[in-house]
Amino acid sequence: MDALLTALLGCLLGEMGDKSQWLVLALATRYDRNGPVIAGIIAAAVANASISAFAGAWIGPMLGADARLLFLALATLFLGIGLLWRVSPPDTLDGWPTGPFVTTALGLFILGFGDGPQFLILGIATRTGDPWLAAIGGAIGVIVALVPVVLLRAQLMAALPMRAIRWTGGGLLLLIGAGLGLAATGLL
């Protein structure tokens, strides 16, 4: 459960106010078809989380315990830095001739590939013996962060204090990442 909950909360926090939410808002508004857009979100989240879990399961046994912890610390630090970084709206994929499901799934998959939540899932999967629980938790966290944007559109983005959430979450993740890094290096 440690891997599941950590990935869920970390990915949920990492997606708040991020480019993925802005892309989903643009696609939901453009297509005005919630079902296919939500299905695309689920497909992209599951695909990215599965790739991360598979890579973590593959890399984890090659590393020592301290190296795995340091890897998780770096993933947490990078996610925290990403939350403090200014978010610019992504390309809204207007030129894509595909429908709402394919556009959402491919757009989010490409946008999420190599993003902070994916590295967090990778770090958790590397550190724990339950990489698939990390994948499930991470996918659920991403889905929970993005689906309400489809259902509530701009109302959600206006109602939540995104800047405060991102700054508080970023600071918290930086503290956690620093603590993990210090523990991994034996300084704590």
DRENDO-1510 file (C-alpha; in Angstrom, 1 decimal, always signed):
<recs>
REC; n; res; u; v; w
REC; 1; MET; +0.0; +0.0; +0.0 .
REC; 2; ASP; +3.0; +2.3; +0.5 .
REC; 3; ALA; +3.8; +2.3; -3.2 .
REC; 4; LEU; +0.1; +2.7; -4.2 .
REC; 5; LEU; -0.7; +5.7; -1.9 .
REC; 6; THR; +2.6; +7.5; -2.4 .
REC; 7; ALA; +2.3; +7.3; -6.2 .
REC; 8; LEU; -1.4; +8.3; -6.1 .
REC; 9; LEU; -0.8; +11.4; -4.0 .
REC; 10; GLY; +2.4; +12.4; -5.7 .
REC; 11; CYS; +0.9; +12.1; -9.2 .
REC; 12; LEU; -2.3; +13.8; -8.2 .
REC; 13; LEU; -0.2; +16.7; -6.8 .
REC; 14; GLY; +2.1; +16.7; -9.7 .
REC; 15; GLU; -0.7; +17.1; -12.2 .
REC; 16; MET; -2.4; +20.0; -10.4 .
REC; 17; GLY; -2.3; +23.1; -12.7 .
REC; 18; ASP; +0.1; +21.3; -15.0 .
REC; 19; LYS; +0.1; +21.3; -18.8 .
REC; 20; SER; -1.9; +18.1; -18.8 .
REC; 21; GLN; -4.8; +19.8; -17.2 .
REC; 22; TRP; -4.7; +22.7; -19.6 .
REC; 23; LEU; -4.5; +20.3; -22.6 .
REC; 24; VAL; -7.5; +18.3; -21.2 .
REC; 25; LEU; -9.4; +21.6; -20.7 .
REC; 26; ALA; -8.8; +22.6; -24.3 .
REC; 27; LEU; -9.7; +19.2; -25.7 .
REC; 28; ALA; -12.9; +18.8; -23.6 .
REC; 29; THR; -14.0; +22.3; -24.7 .
REC; 30; ARG; -13.1; +21.7; -28.4 .
REC; 31; TYR; -14.8; +18.3; -28.7 .
REC; 32; ASP; -17.6; +18.7; -26.1 .
REC; 33; ARG; -17.7; +14.9; -25.8 .
REC; 34; ASN; -16.8; +13.8; -22.2 .
REC; 35; GLY; -16.8; +10.0; -22.7 .
REC; 36; PRO; -14.1; +9.8; -25.4 .
REC; 37; VAL; -11.9; +12.4; -23.7 .
REC; 38; ILE; -12.1; +10.6; -20.4 .
REC; 39; ALA; -11.3; +7.3; -22.1 .
REC; 40; GLY; -8.3; +8.9; -23.7 .
REC; 41; ILE; -7.1; +10.2; -20.3 .
REC; 42; ILE; -7.4; +6.7; -18.8 .
REC; 43; ALA; -5.6; +5.1; -21.7 .
REC; 44; ALA; -2.7; +7.6; -21.6 .
REC; 45; ALA; -2.4; +7.4; -17.8 .
REC; 46; VAL; -2.3; +3.6; -17.8 .
REC; 47; ALA; +0.2; +3.5; -20.6 .
REC; 48; ASN; +2.6; +6.0; -19.0 .
REC; 49; ALA; +2.3; +4.4; -15.6 .
REC; 50; SER; +2.8; +0.9; -17.0 .
REC; 51; ILE; +6.0; +2.0; -18.8 .
REC; 52; SER; +7.3; +3.6; -15.6 .
REC; 53; ALA; +6.5; +0.5; -13.5 .
REC; 54; PHE; +8.1; -1.8; -16.1 .
REC; 55; ALA; +11.3; +0.3; -16.2 .
REC; 56; GLY; +11.4; +0.5; -12.4 .
REC; 57; ALA; +10.9; -3.3; -12.0 .
REC; 58; TRP; +13.8; -3.7; -14.5 .
REC; 59; ILE; +16.2; -1.2; -13.0 .
REC; 60; GLY; +15.5; -1.8; -9.3 .
REC; 61; PRO; +17.3; -5.1; -9.0 .
REC; 62; MET; +20.4; -3.7; -10.6 .
REC; 63; LEU; +20.7; -1.0; -7.9 .
REC; 64; GLY; +21.7; -1.2; -4.2 .
REC; 65; ALA; +19.2; -0.1; -1.5 .
REC; 66; ASP; +20.9; +3.3; -1.1 .
REC; 67; ALA; +21.0; +3.9; -4.9 .
REC; 68; ARG; +17.3; +3.0; -5.2 .
REC; 69; LEU; +16.5; +5.5; -2.4 .
REC; 70; LEU; +18.6; +8.1; -4.0 .
REC; 71; PHE; +16.8; +7.5; -7.3 .
REC; 72; LEU; +13.5; +8.1; -5.5 .
REC; 73; ALA; +14.9; +11.2; -3.9 .
REC; 74; LEU; +15.9; +12.6; -7.2 .
REC; 75; ALA; +12.5; +11.9; -8.8 .
REC; 76; THR; +10.8; +13.6; -5.8 .
REC; 77; LEU; +13.1; +16.6; -6.1 .
REC; 78; PHE; +12.5; +17.0; -9.8 .
REC; 79; LEU; +8.7; +16.7; -9.3 .
REC; 80; GLY; +9.0; +19.4; -6.6 .
REC; 81; ILE; +11.0; +21.7; -8.9 .
REC; 82; GLY; +8.5; +21.1; -11.7 .
REC; 83; LEU; +5.7; +22.3; -9.4 .
REC; 84; LEU; +7.6; +25.5; -8.7 .
REC; 85; TRP; +8.2; +26.1; -12.4 .
REC; 86; ARG; +5.9; +28.4; -14.4 .
REC; 87; VAL; +3.5; +26.4; -16.5 .
REC; 88; SER; +3.0; +27.6; -20.1 .
REC; 89; PRO; -0.1; +26.3; -21.9 .
REC; 90; PRO; +0.6; +23.4; -24.2 .
REC; 91; ASP; -0.2; +23.1; -27.9 .
REC; 92; THR; -3.9; +22.4; -28.1 .
REC; 93; LEU; -3.4; +19.9; -31.0 .
REC; 94; ASP; -5.8; +21.8; -33.3 .
REC; 95; GLY; -4.2; +20.4; -36.5 .
REC; 96; TRP; -4.7; +16.8; -35.5 .
REC; 97; PRO; -7.3; +15.2; -37.7 .
REC; 98; THR; -8.1; +12.5; -35.2 .
REC; 99; GLY; -11.1; +12.2; -33.0 .
REC; 100; PRO; -11.4; +13.0; -29.3 .
REC; 101; PHE; -10.2; +9.7; -28.0 .
REC; 102; VAL; -7.1; +9.3; -30.1 .
REC; 103; THR; -6.2; +13.0; -29.8 .
REC; 104; THR; -6.5; +12.9; -26.0 .
REC; 105; ALA; -4.8; +9.6; -25.6 .
REC; 106; LEU; -1.8; +10.4; -27.8 .
REC; 107; GLY; -1.6; +14.0; -26.8 .
REC; 108; LEU; -1.5; +13.2; -23.1 .
REC; 109; PHE; +0.8; +10.2; -23.6 .
REC; 110; ILE; +3.4; +12.4; -25.5 .
REC; 111; LEU; +3.0; +15.3; -23.0 .
REC; 112; GLY; +3.3; +12.9; -20.0 .
REC; 113; PHE; +6.2; +11.0; -21.3 .
REC; 114; GLY; +9.2; +12.0; -19.2 .
REC; 115; ASP; +7.1; +14.3; -17.1 .
REC; 116; GLY; +7.5; +14.5; -13.3 .
REC; 117; PRO; +4.7; +12.1; -12.3 .
REC; 118; GLN; +6.1; +9.5; -14.6 .
REC; 119; PHE; +9.6; +9.7; -13.0 .
REC; 120; LEU; +8.0; +9.6; -9.6 .
REC; 121; ILE; +6.2; +6.3; -10.5 .
REC; 122; LEU; +9.6; +5.1; -11.9 .
REC; 123; GLY; +11.3; +6.0; -8.6 .
REC; 124; ILE; +8.7; +4.4; -6.5 .
REC; 125; ALA; +8.7; +1.3; -8.6 .
REC; 126; THR; +12.5; +1.1; -8.4 .
REC; 127; ARG; +12.5; +1.5; -4.6 .
REC; 128; THR; +9.6; -0.8; -3.6 .
REC; 129; GLY; +9.0; -4.4; -4.4 .
REC; 130; ASP; +5.6; -3.5; -5.8 .
REC; 131; PRO; +6.1; -1.8; -9.1 .
REC; 132; TRP; +2.6; -2.5; -10.3 .
REC; 133; LEU; +1.0; -1.0; -7.2 .
REC; 134; ALA; +3.1; +2.2; -8.0 .
REC; 135; ALA; +1.7; +2.0; -11.5 .
REC; 136; ILE; -1.9; +1.6; -10.3 .
REC; 137; GLY; -1.5; +4.4; -7.8 .
REC; 138; GLY; +0.1; +6.8; -10.3 .
REC; 139; ALA; -2.5; +6.1; -13.0 .
REC; 140; ILE; -5.3; +6.7; -10.5 .
REC; 141; GLY; -3.6; +10.0; -9.3 .
REC; 142; VAL; -3.3; +11.3; -12.9 .
REC; 143; ILE; -6.9; +10.2; -13.7 .
REC; 144; VAL; -8.3; +11.9; -10.5 .
REC; 145; ALA; -6.4; +15.1; -11.4 .
REC; 146; LEU; -7.6; +15.2; -15.0 .
REC; 147; VAL; -11.2; +13.8; -15.2 .
REC; 148; PRO; -12.7; +16.6; -13.0 .
REC; 149; VAL; -11.3; +19.1; -15.5 .
REC; 150; VAL; -13.4; +17.4; -18.3 .
REC; 151; LEU; -16.5; +17.3; -16.2 .
REC; 152; LEU; -16.3; +20.8; -14.7 .
REC; 153; ARG; -14.2; +22.5; -17.4 .
REC; 154; ALA; -12.9; +26.0; -16.6 .
REC; 155; GLN; -15.0; +26.2; -13.4 .
REC; 156; LEU; -12.6; +23.9; -11.6 .
REC; 157; MET; -9.5; +25.7; -12.8 .
REC; 158; ALA; -10.9; +29.0; -11.6 .
REC; 159; ALA; -12.2; +27.6; -8.3 .
REC; 160; LEU; -8.9; +26.0; -7.1 .
REC; 161; PRO; -6.0; +28.1; -5.9 .
REC; 162; MET; -3.6; +26.5; -8.4 .
REC; 163; ARG; -0.6; +28.7; -7.6 .
REC; 164; ALA; -0.9; +28.0; -3.8 .
REC; 165; ILE; -1.4; +24.3; -4.5 .
REC; 166; ARG; +1.7; +24.2; -6.8 .
REC; 167; TRP; +3.9; +26.2; -4.5 .
REC; 168; THR; +2.9; +24.4; -1.3 .
REC; 169; GLY; +3.2; +21.0; -3.0 .
REC; 170; GLY; +6.5; +21.9; -4.6 .
REC; 171; GLY; +8.0; +23.0; -1.3 .
REC; 172; LEU; +6.7; +19.9; +0.4 .
REC; 173; LEU; +8.2; +17.6; -2.3 .
REC; 174; LEU; +11.5; +19.4; -2.1 .
REC; 175; LEU; +11.7; +18.8; +1.6 .
REC; 176; ILE; +10.7; +15.2; +1.3 .
REC; 177; GLY; +13.2; +14.7; -1.6 .
REC; 178; ALA; +16.0; +16.4; +0.4 .
REC; 179; GLY; +15.2; +14.1; +3.4 .
REC; 180; LEU; +15.3; +11.0; +1.2 .
REC; 181; GLY; +18.5; +12.2; -0.4 .
REC; 182; LEU; +20.2; +12.8; +2.9 .
REC; 183; ALA; +19.0; +9.4; +4.1 .
REC; 184; ALA; +20.3; +7.7; +1.0 .
REC; 185; THR; +23.7; +9.3; +1.3 .
REC; 186; GLY; +23.9; +8.5; +5.0 .
REC; 187; LEU; +23.9; +12.1; +6.1 .
REC; 188; LEU; +20.6; +11.8; +8.0 .
</recs>
